[in-house]
Amino acid sequence: MLENGIDLWGAADLRAFSTPQDAEGRGFPFALAWVVPMSPQIVAGIEKGPNQAYADEYARVNRRINELSERLASEIRNRDYRAWALAASDRTDKENIKGDFPHKTAATQAGLGWVGRNCQLVTRTYGPWIRLGTVFTDMELTCGTPVERSYCGDCVRCVEACPAVALTGEAWVPGLSREEILDATACDRWKKEHYFEYHQGHNCGICAAVCPYGQRALKRQAGSTAG
């Protein structure tokens, strides 16, 4: 992680979870989870909706995550452990691995952040202006302390900003289903109707752009540049 400039990462103990299974029906007891931040300036610019710069940045970060994930999985396999890289966005079966697993679950279990009212992982360092990487493994790891509560407080900016009215405003706790936070059908319908040219309707980003934790990251970067 250090060699690749990843400063927010950790290991997750997933033995209490149903993880993807390999061809022999074996799950993975651990995972390495990490964060790759997106450009604060670009994410800050989509409060009214996505644009081409955001689409390009989203794709760039996904490519970097997928490349790093595959390299990391290969390194682990070279040490005679099982490993499987979960693609940044793609959920298709690969390498005879069966099942889906949220990046956010691995990240919260690794202690990287919590799930915000926008149904995205929120970190103290970058807010939700990030993408996530996950590599499952059976290599025993020293795991982080899971995050078990939301730190959004009373903030509902993402809920108020959502043009699809798809966010319920419910505060996340471990075990809360996605449906209790997000109406995924309404979200997906709005994106396809209004922003299909960007990522084939998969992403909007408004709820992330208005997050105060992300705005703080932008201010910190501006202060660092000014200094």
Stockholm file with secondary structure:
# STOCKHOLM 1.0

chainA/1-227         MLENGIDLWGAADLRAFSTPQDAEGRGFPFALAWVVPMSPQIVAGIEKGPNQAYADEYARVNRRINELSERLASEIRNRDYRAWALAASDRTDKENIKGDFPHKTAATQAGLGWVGRNCQLVTRTYGPWIRLGTVFTDMELTCGTPVERSYCGDCVRCVEACPAVALTGEAWVPGLSREEILDATACDRWKKEHYFEYHQGHNCGICAAVCPYGQRALKRQAGSTAG
#=GR chainA/1-227 SS CTTTTCCSEEEEECTTSCCCBCTTSCCCSEEEEEEEECCHHHHHTTTTCCCHHHHHHHHHHHHHHHHHHHHHHHHHHTTTCCEEEECSSCCSCCTTCBCCCCHHHHHHHTTSCEECTTSSEEBTTTBTCEEEEEEEESSCCCCCCCCCSCCCTTCCHHHHHCTTCCBCCCCCCTTCCGGGTBCHHHHHHHHHHHCTTTGGGTCCCHHHHTCHHHHHHHHHHHHHHHC
#=GC SS_cons         CTTTTCCSEEEEECTTSCCCBCTTSCCCSEEEEEEEECCHHHHHTTTTCCCHHHHHHHHHHHHHHHHHHHHHHHHHHTTTCCEEEECSSCCSCCTTCBCCCCHHHHHHHTTSCEECTTSSEEBTTTBTCEEEEEEEESSCCCCCCCCCSCCCTTCCHHHHHCTTCCBCCCCCCTTCCGGGTBCHHHHHHHHHHHCTTTGGGTCCCHHHHTCHHHHHHHHHHHHHHHC
//
